[in-house]
Amino acid sequence: MTSIEAIMISFSVVGTLCIFIAIGLMFYIGKTRVKTIDKAVLGYEYPNDSIFSLMLRVPNYGGGFLWEWSAKRSGLKGKIEHFDNKFKRPFIVNYILLIIGTLSFLISF
């Protein structure tokens, strides 16, 4: 095995781990925190809590919590400031894990 192959395998392993951890964290966020933020942002609880709807909402909220520009762009700017850092942390970690996992897969290919 050459060094290039070892680097590509390590990137794919890191990407796989990040994606699996992000999916597990997405289930945790879906069970504990998404209803609260949906009520604050949308004004009602989102009726569908499938993994596919969570895959759209959780990164959107994570980006809004992480960057003010993203919050302004997605319309979350005035609605998410009252959440504390303990509430925001899983969304931000999930967002960063998804970015790292996706970039690792792209680099490995």
C-alpha positions in Angstrom: 0.0 0.0 0.0 1.4 3.4 -1.0 1.2 6.5 1.1 -1.4 8.0 -1.1 -3.7 5.0 -0.7 -3.2 5.2 3.1 -4.1 8.9 3.1 -7.2 8.3 1.0 -8.3 5.4 3.2 -7.8 7.5 6.3 -9.9 10.4 4.8 -12.7 7.9 4.0 -12.6 6.5 7.5 -12.7 9.9 9.0 -15.6 10.9 6.7 -17.5 7.7 7.6 -17.1 8.3 11.3 -18.1 11.9 11.1 -21.3 11.1 9.1 -22.3 8.3 11.5 -21.8 10.5 14.5 -23.7 13.3 12.9 -26.6 11.0 12.1 -26.7 9.8 15.7 -26.5 13.4 17.0 -29.3 14.3 14.6 -31.5 11.6 16.2 -30.6 13.0 19.7 -31.4 16.6 18.6 -34.6 15.5 17.0 -35.8 13.8 20.2 -34.8 16.6 22.6 -34.4 20.1 21.0 -36.0 20.5 17.6 -39.5 20.9 18.9 -38.4 23.8 21.0 -36.6 25.7 18.2 -39.4 25.0 15.7 -41.9 26.5 18.1 -39.7 29.6 18.5 -38.8 30.0 14.8 -42.0 28.8 13.0 -44.5 29.4 15.7 -45.7 25.8 15.8 -44.3 22.4 16.1 -43.3 20.9 12.8 -45.6 17.9 12.2 -43.1 15.5 10.5 -40.1 14.4 12.5 -38.6 11.9 10.0 -34.9 11.7 9.5 -35.2 13.3 6.1 -36.9 16.5 7.5 -34.3 16.6 10.3 -31.6 16.4 7.7 -32.9 19.7 6.2 -33.7 21.6 9.5 -30.8 20.7 11.8 -28.0 21.9 9.5 -30.0 25.1 8.8 -30.3 25.8 12.5 -26.7 24.8 13.1 -25.5 27.3 10.4 -27.7 30.0 11.9 -26.3 29.3 15.4 -22.7 29.3 14.1 -22.7 32.4 11.8 -24.7 35.6 12.0 -24.5 35.8 8.2 -26.2 32.4 7.8 -28.9 33.3 10.3 -29.6 36.5 8.5 -29.7 34.7 5.1 -32.0 32.0 6.3 -34.4 34.3 8.2 -33.4 33.1 11.7 -31.7 36.3 12.9 -34.2 37.7 15.3 -35.6 34.4 16.4 -32.6 32.4 17.7 -30.7 34.8 19.9 -32.5 33.9 23.1 -31.1 30.3 23.1 -28.2 29.7 25.4 -24.9 28.1 24.4 -25.7 24.7 26.0 -28.8 24.5 23.7 -26.8 25.6 20.6 -23.8 23.3 21.0 -25.3 20.0 19.5 -26.5 21.9 16.4 -23.1 23.5 15.9 -21.3 20.2 16.4 -23.6 18.4 14.0 -23.1 21.1 11.4 -19.3 21.0 11.7 -19.3 17.1 11.6 -21.4 17.2 8.4 -19.0 19.6 6.8 -15.9 17.6 7.8 -17.4 14.3 6.7 -18.5 15.6 3.3 -15.1 17.2 2.7 -13.3 14.1 3.8 -15.3 12.0 1.3 -14.7 14.5 -1.5 -10.9 14.5 -0.8 -10.8 10.7 -0.6 -12.4 10.4 -4.1 
